[in-house]
Amino acid sequence: MILGLDQGTTSTRAVLLNEKGRLLGSFSSSVPQHFPQPGWVEHDPEEIWQSVGTAVRGALTKLGRSAKEIQCIGLTNQRETVSLFENRKALHRFIVWQDRRTADDCKKLIKYAAKIQKISGTPIDPYFSSTKIKWLLKKLGIRRPSSGLRFRTIDSFLFENLCGVDATEATNAHRTQLLDLEKLEWSSSLLDLFDIPKSLCPPIVSSDGISFKTRGCNFLPDGIPVTAALGDQQAALFGQLGWQKGSGKITFGTGSFILVHTGNRPLRSKQKLVSTLARVRKDGTAEYALEGSVFISGAWIQFLRDQLKLISSSDEIENLARECENSEGVMVFPGLSGFGAPFWKPEARGGILGLTRGSTRANLARASLEALAFQNYALIESIQKDSPGLRMKEWKVDGGAVKDNLLLQIQSDLLMVPIIRPQNLEATGTGAALLAAYSHGLLSLDDIRKQWQLDRQFEPQSKSSRVLRTQYKNWRKTLEQIF
């Protein structure tokens, strides 16, 4: 078997594939989120590690299989989430990618925006790890770092705990905002700018061709090769066969993330998108992507369920939204953690506008699905302006929310291109496992291509498209004026 470990924002998932790359089964273990103040989001490192063990044991037990059958492991994880560690001891909870506590610090860095963008390919925002690390150093009063002090992103934390290795994978290293995007090394200039000692940076390894082995885990035997690692969105891109220029995907997860492969050179965005790494091969050559990140997507549906009690389960949202033909002027703005690309409004909050005495739960449900699609459409508009030669003829989708047929139909109607949903929605964990198998010599790229199977294709409807695009223009204008 091949194991894909996907450490995400709300859960850790273990995905097991057979020798042909087909999904055998998976198991998910929830990860508590901690909210010490409004706009602050944290994870406890020990709770994350416990969830990893629970997920692996659960997947093996569910299938009645032994860990000794695992040939290799691929890792993938939430990006930008970071903390400081003294060897293996966490000095603070992980500060999660959604966290907004450094918004004021980011405002002070605006004069350096062009320099940061040029070197790292990233805009200034609390989303990235750089200002989080700086905040931690100040909070903990660290002036002279010891030799054992490191910042750890989630992949680095997993490498340390699974294999006893001090390392971080290249696509994750880039999301710290401290990596030179073209040189693929820590930027001394950016480290100086953020006042972060270089000694805190773990060594960088490629995405595949890794040769680490498990050691000292109570849920896996020693000696299983860990042969690949990727940030979660890069893993989903690989799992959706997005390893050639012009291929792309939309992930509807806690947030929504759109990546388009741009080839072997970074495409510098003029539309406030992120120029990012798609993968660094074992020979050291890089593949790049253009990325747009929506901070709140599926998390908005969870908010309707858990906080507003509009629904009792996330699956109810589609049927409720189908009770009306349109949202009747209701507009939803899911800015619970601010707005990401292309707006970059970290100080914004969520909102519901256009309510009347006649507004219903169904109107709010439909407006919510429209808002999720509108956010993606804003990103794709920006991608098309940045790369007019990369017009997408279709979009592959993955993530928990893509089970919602109405959401995908709305997205297709807005974009006026087909939306392609695969049978295996575990694109992230599967992508990491497939890259591990490829790196280990178990599967070729052609083998990986053959295992991808279609579930359903959503075709655009022109009449609905005209209505939705008019609604979108009003929604975007309102967002830019009010938030």
C-alpha positions in Angstrom: 0.0 0.0 0.0 0.9 3.7 -0.3 0.0 6.1 2.5 -0.9 9.7 2.0 -0.9 11.8 5.2 -2.9 15.0 4.8 -2.6 17.3 7.9 -5.3 19.9 7.3 -6.9 22.9 9.1 -9.8 21.0 10.7 -8.7 17.4 10.5 -5.9 15.0 9.6 -6.7 12.4 7.0 -4.9 9.2 6.2 -5.4 7.9 2.6 -4.4 4.4 1.6 -3.9 3.5 -2.1 -3.2 0.2 -3.7 -0.1 -0.5 -5.9 -2.0 0.9 -8.9 -2.8 4.2 -7.2 -6.5 3.5 -6.6 -8.1 4.6 -3.4 -8.6 1.7 -0.9 -9.9 3.8 1.9 -9.3 6.8 4.2 -9.9 7.9 7.8 -10.2 11.4 9.2 -9.4 12.6 12.7 -10.6 16.0 13.8 -8.2 18.7 15.0 -9.5 21.3 17.5 -9.1 25.0 16.6 -8.4 27.5 19.3 -9.6 31.1 19.1 -8.0 33.0 22.0 -9.1 36.4 20.6 -11.3 37.6 17.6 -9.3 37.0 14.5 -6.8 34.7 16.2 -6.6 31.0 15.2 -4.3 28.5 16.8 -3.6 24.7 16.9 -2.0 22.8 19.7 1.0 20.8 18.4 0.3 17.8 20.6 -3.3 17.7 19.4 -2.1 17.7 15.8 0.3 14.8 16.4 -2.4 12.8 18.2 -4.7 13.3 15.2 -2.0 12.0 12.9 -1.7 8.7 14.9 -5.5 8.4 15.1 -5.9 8.9 11.4 -3.3 6.3 10.5 -4.5 3.7 12.9 -8.1 4.3 11.9 -7.4 3.9 8.2 -5.5 0.6 8.8 -8.2 -0.7 11.1 -11.0 0.2 8.7 -9.3 -1.8 6.0 -8.1 -4.6 8.2 -4.6 -4.1 7.0 -1.1 -3.9 8.6 1.2 -0.9 8.7 3.9 -3.4 7.5 2.2 -3.4 4.1 3.0 0.3 3.6 5.7 0.7 0.9 6.1 4.5 1.1 4.6 7.6 2.5 3.7 11.0 1.0 3.0 14.0 3.3 0.9 17.1 2.6 -0.3 19.8 5.0 -1.9 23.1 5.7 0.6 25.8 4.7 1.7 29.1 6.3 0.8 27.7 9.8 3.9 28.1 12.0 5.3 28.1 15.5 8.7 28.1 17.2 10.3 25.0 18.6 13.3 24.3 20.9 14.3 21.0 19.3 11.1 19.1 19.7 9.5 21.3 22.4 6.9 23.7 21.2 7.3 27.2 22.6 3.8 28.4 21.5 0.8 26.9 19.8 0.8 26.9 16.0 -0.4 30.2 14.6 -2.8 29.1 11.8 -2.8 30.5 8.2 -6.2 32.1 8.8 -4.9 34.1 11.8 -5.1 37.9 11.5 -3.1 39.0 14.5 -0.3 40.6 12.5 -2.5 42.8 10.3 -1.1 46.0 11.9 2.4 44.7 11.4 1.7 44.2 7.7 0.5 47.8 7.3 3.9 49.0 8.5 5.6 46.9 5.8 3.6 48.4 2.8 6.7 50.5 1.7 8.5 47.2 1.2 5.7 45.6 -0.8 7.5 45.7 -4.2 10.7 44.3 -2.8 8.9 41.4 -1.0 6.8 40.7 -4.1 9.9 40.7 -6.4 11.9 38.2 -4.3 9.2 35.9 -2.9 6.3 36.4 -5.4 3.9 37.1 -2.4 2.0 40.2 -1.4 2.1 41.5 2.2 -0.6 39.9 4.3 -0.9 38.1 7.7 -1.7 34.9 5.7 2.0 34.2 5.3 4.3 32.9 8.0 6.9 35.8 8.0 5.1 38.2 10.3 3.8 35.3 12.5 7.4 34.3 13.1 8.4 37.9 13.9 5.4 38.2 16.3 6.5 34.9 18.1 10.0 36.1 18.6 8.8 39.3 20.1 6.1 37.6 22.2 8.5 35.1 23.6 11.3 37.7 24.2 13.9 35.8 22.1 16.9 37.9 21.3 19.7 35.4 21.0 18.4 32.2 19.5 19.9 28.9 20.8 21.3 26.4 18.3 18.2 24.2 18.8 15.6 26.9 18.0 13.7 26.5 14.7 10.5 27.8 13.2 8.4 24.9 12.1 5.7 24.8 9.5 3.5 21.8 9.6 5.6 19.7 7.2 8.7 20.5 9.2 6.9 19.4 12.4 5.8 16.1 10.7 9.3 15.4 9.4 10.7 15.9 12.9 8.1 13.7 14.6 7.9 11.0 12.0 11.5 10.7 11.0 13.6 12.7 13.5 14.8 15.0 10.6 15.2 18.8 10.6 13.9 19.8 7.2 11.1 21.6 5.3 9.9 20.9 1.8 10.3 23.6 -0.9 6.6 24.5 -1.6 6.0 24.9 2.1 9.2 26.9 2.6 8.0 29.3 -0.1 4.8 30.0 1.9 6.8 31.5 4.7 7.4 34.5 2.4 11.1 34.1 3.2 12.2 32.0 0.2 13.7 33.5 -3.0 11.3 32.1 -5.6 13.8 31.7 -8.3 17.0 30.8 -6.4 15.0 28.3 -4.2 16.9 29.3 -1.1 16.3 31.4 2.0 16.5 35.0 1.2 19.0 36.9 3.5 17.4 40.1 2.3 13.9 39.1 3.4 15.1 37.5 6.7 16.8 40.8 7.5 13.7 42.8 6.6 11.5 40.7 9.0 14.3 40.5 11.6 14.4 36.7 11.6 17.8 35.0 12.2 18.7 32.6 9.4 19.6 30.0 12.1 15.9 29.5 12.7 15.3 28.2 9.1 15.2 24.5 8.6 17.1 23.0 5.6 15.1 22.9 2.4 14.4 19.6 0.6 12.8 18.9 -2.8 9.1 17.8 -3.1 10.1 14.3 -4.4 13.3 12.2 -4.2 13.2 12.5 -0.4 14.9 9.6 1.4 13.8 9.9 5.0 12.5 7.0 7.0 10.0 6.6 9.9 11.6 6.4 13.3 10.3 6.2 16.8 6.5 6.4 16.0 4.1 4.3 18.1 1.7 3.9 15.2 4.1 3.1 12.3 7.1 0.7 12.2 10.6 2.1 11.8 12.1 2.2 8.3 9.1 3.1 6.0 10.4 5.5 3.4 8.9 9.0 3.3 9.6 9.8 -0.3 7.5 13.0 -1.1 5.9 16.0 0.5 3.9 19.0 -0.8 1.8 21.8 0.5 -1.8 20.9 0.4 -2.8 22.9 -2.7 0.2 21.7 -4.6 -0.6 18.1 -3.7 -4.2 18.6 -4.9 -2.8 20.1 -8.2 -0.7 17.0 -8.7 -3.5 14.7 -7.7 -5.7 16.4 -10.4 -3.0 15.6 -13.0 -1.9 19.3 -13.0 1.8 18.9 -13.8 1.8 20.6 -17.2 1.6 24.3 -18.2 -2.0 25.4 -18.5 -3.5 22.7 -16.2 -5.4 23.9 -13.1 -7.8 23.1 -10.3 -10.2 24.6 -7.8 -10.2 23.2 -4.3 -13.4 23.9 -2.2 -12.1 23.2 1.3 -12.1 25.3 4.5 -10.9 28.0 2.1 -11.0 27.9 -1.7 -7.7 27.7 -3.6 -7.2 28.0 -7.3 -3.9 27.0 -8.9 -2.8 27.2 -12.6 0.4 25.6 -13.6 2.6 28.2 -15.4 5.6 26.1 -16.5 9.2 26.2 -15.5 9.4 29.9 -14.7 7.4 32.0 -12.3 4.7 34.2 -13.7 4.7 37.5 -11.8 1.2 38.6 -11.0 0.0 42.2 -11.6 -3.4 41.3 -10.1 -2.4 40.6 -6.5 -2.2 36.9 -6.9 0.6 34.7 -5.5 3.4 33.4 -7.8 4.2 30.1 -6.1 6.0 26.8 -6.5 4.0 23.9 -7.8 6.8 21.3 -7.2 10.5 21.1 -6.9 11.7 17.9 -8.6 14.5 15.7 -7.1 16.9 17.1 -9.7 16.4 20.6 -8.2 14.4 22.0 -11.1 11.2 23.8 -10.3 7.6 24.0 -11.6 5.6 27.1 -10.9 2.0 28.1 -10.5 -0.2 31.1 -10.2 -2.5 30.9 -7.1 -5.5 32.7 -5.7 -6.5 32.0 -2.1 -10.0 32.5 -0.6 -9.8 32.3 3.2 -13.3 31.2 3.9 -15.2 28.8 1.6 -16.5 25.6 3.1 -15.9 27.2 6.5 -18.8 29.6 5.8 -21.2 26.6 5.5 -19.8 25.3 8.8 -20.5 28.8 10.3 -24.1 28.6 9.1 -24.4 25.2 10.8 -22.5 25.8 14.0 -23.0 29.4 14.9 -26.2 30.5 13.1 -27.9 27.1 13.3 -29.4 27.7 9.8 -28.8 24.0 9.0 -28.1 20.9 11.2 -25.6 19.4 8.7 -23.5 20.8 5.9 -25.2 18.5 3.4 -28.5 20.3 3.9 -27.4 23.5 2.3 -28.0 22.4 -1.3 -31.6 21.2 -0.7 -32.4 24.4 1.2 -30.9 26.5 -1.6 -33.0 24.7 -4.2 -36.2 25.8 -2.5 -35.9 29.2 -4.2 -34.9 30.1 -7.8 -32.7 33.0 -6.8 -31.4 34.8 -3.7 -33.9 37.7 -4.1 -31.3 40.4 -3.6 -29.7 38.8 -0.5 -25.9 39.0 -0.7 -23.4 37.1 1.5 -19.8 38.2 2.1 -17.9 35.3 3.8 -15.1 37.5 5.3 -14.9 35.8 8.6 -11.1 35.9 8.4 -10.9 38.9 6.1 -10.7 38.6 2.3 -7.8 37.0 0.5 -6.9 37.4 -3.2 -7.5 39.5 -5.2 -8.9 41.9 -2.5 -6.4 41.4 0.4 -8.6 43.0 3.1 -7.3 41.4 6.3 -9.3 43.8 8.5 -12.7 43.0 6.8 -15.4 40.9 8.5 -18.3 38.9 7.2 -21.6 40.3 6.2 -25.1 39.6 5.0 -26.8 42.4 3.1 -30.1 42.9 1.2 -32.4 41.3 3.7 -36.1 42.2 3.6 -39.1 41.0 5.6 -39.7 38.5 2.9 -36.2 37.0 2.9 -36.1 33.3 3.8 -33.6 30.7 5.0 -33.6 29.4 1.4 -32.5 32.9 0.1 -29.7 33.0 2.5 -28.6 29.4 1.6 -28.6 30.2 -2.1 -26.8 33.5 -1.6 -24.1 31.6 0.4 -23.5 29.2 -2.5 -23.4 32.1 -4.9 -20.8 33.9 -2.7 -18.5 30.9 -2.7 -18.7 30.8 -6.5 -18.3 34.7 -6.8 -15.1 34.6 -4.7 -13.6 32.0 -7.1 -14.8 33.9 -10.2 -13.0 37.0 -8.9 -9.8 35.0 -8.6 -10.2 33.5 -12.1 -10.8 36.9 -13.6 -7.5 38.0 -12.1 -5.7 34.9 -13.4 -7.0 35.5 -16.9 -5.7 39.1 -16.8 -2.3 37.9 -15.6 -2.1 35.1 -18.1 -4.3 35.8 -21.2 -2.6 32.9 -23.0 -3.7 30.4 -20.3 -7.5 30.5 -20.9 -8.9 27.4 -19.2 -11.3 25.2 -21.2 -12.4 23.4 -18.1 -11.7 23.3 -14.4 -11.2 20.2 -12.3 -12.5 20.5 -8.7 -12.0 18.7 -5.4 -12.6 19.2 -1.7 -15.4 18.5 0.7 -17.9 21.1 -0.8 -17.8 19.7 -4.3 -20.4 17.1 -3.3 -22.9 20.0 -3.7 -24.2 19.8 -7.3 -25.9 23.2 -7.2 -22.6 24.9 -6.1 -20.8 23.3 -9.0 -23.5 24.2 -11.5 -23.4 27.9 -10.3 -19.7 27.9 -10.7 -19.9 26.4 -14.3 -22.6 28.9 -15.2 -20.5 31.8 -14.0 -17.3 30.7 -15.7 -19.1 29.4 -18.9 -16.8 26.4 -19.0 -17.4 22.8 -17.8 -16.6 21.9 -14.2 -15.1 18.4 -13.8 -15.6 16.4 -10.7 -13.5 13.2 -10.2 -14.7 10.0 -8.5 -11.9 10.4 -5.9 -12.4 13.6 -4.0 -9.4 13.0 -1.8 -7.2 14.9 -4.3 -4.9 16.3 -1.6 -3.9 13.1 0.3 -4.1 11.1 -2.9 -1.8 13.6 -4.7 0.8 13.3 -1.9 0.6 9.5 -2.0 0.9 9.4 -5.8 3.9 11.6 -5.8 5.5 9.4 -3.2 4.8 6.3 -5.3 6.2 8.0 -8.4 9.3 9.1 -6.4 9.7 5.5 -5.0 9.5 4.0 -8.5 6.2 2.3 -7.9 4.1 4.3 -10.5 4.9 6.2 -13.7 3.2 9.5 -14.6 1.2 7.4 -17.2 0.1 5.0 -14.4 -1.1 8.0 -12.4 -2.9 9.5 -15.3 -4.8 6.2 -15.8 -6.1 6.0 -12.2 -7.9 9.3 -12.5 -11.7 8.7 -13.1 -14.6 11.1 -13.9 -17.6 11.2 -11.6 -19.6 14.1 -13.3 -19.2 17.0 -15.7 -21.2 20.1 -15.2 -22.0 22.1 -18.4 -22.6 25.8 -18.4 -26.1 27.2 -19.0 -26.0 30.6 -20.8 -29.3 32.0 -19.5 -28.2 31.4 -15.9 -24.8 32.8 -16.7 -26.2 36.2 -17.7 -28.1 36.5 -14.5 -25.2 35.3 -12.3 -22.7 37.6 -13.9 -24.9 40.6 -13.3 -25.3 39.6 -9.6 -21.5 39.1 -9.4 -20.9 42.7 -10.6 -23.2 44.0 -7.9 -21.6 41.7 -5.3 -18.0 42.8 -6.1 -18.9 46.5 -6.3 -20.5 46.2 -2.9 -17.6 44.3 -1.4 -15.1 46.9 -2.6 -17.2 49.9 -1.4 -18.3 48.6 2.0 -15.5 46.3 3.2 
